[in-house]
């Protein structure tokens, strides 16, 4: 099937999505269609493939090829201290409450390559909470999880990350948290000594613990309404009484089935607290 017929292309993508689910267990049926179609077309162009039939052959005969495809179709745009006012709000509005608990459990859902994970760990360390916090960092993509475990990021991003860190209320020299080497910045492994990193699919997997804080930022915007509702219910089931939920700036609990269970802590930064 050629790519110049949008209706046929979209029809064939739907069939491919079902085949991927059956073969690999990854369910993209709830992903926003415009994003899925756009990313598949870009992958075809990058790999110089002329049709979805060519793509299908690669996906089901080469696991490495499939991992590359997964990397492209899932969204992995992230940075350290992204939207620094969110982290500043965590520091001032959420962590002082969590500090009253003897042990803290946090879920960083859709952690991607780990920039948000390390940002959170630095925040907890500076507030004296890291040693009694367990962070579960998950993502659908095992390739990005490998990078999250390594904690190695491009040194070219450090000036922007440094600015974000100070805007988020950073208390030390940001460079004290990493070592620069050959164009990379390797972050201190002690920041993630209490972190569990493993794959979890928000579209299909179930709750696995109870958390005091769940972060899922800039992920839900790529899901359709039905899948968003599923994820919100999953988070609600995974949240302790009076726990906190942090979303991205373009994401909201408004109009969701669980909205009545939560109060707004910070409207502009999309931080909510479970009512009971």
Beta strands, then each sheet from edge to edge (+ up, - down):
strand 1: 104-109
strand 2: 133-139
strand 3: 152-154
strand 4: 178-181
strand 5: 184-187
strand 6: 195-199
strand 7: 211-216
strand 8: 239-247
strand 9: 262-266
strand 10: 271-274
sheet 1: 6+ 2+ 1+ 7+ 8+ 10- 9+
sheet 2: 3+ 5- 4+
end
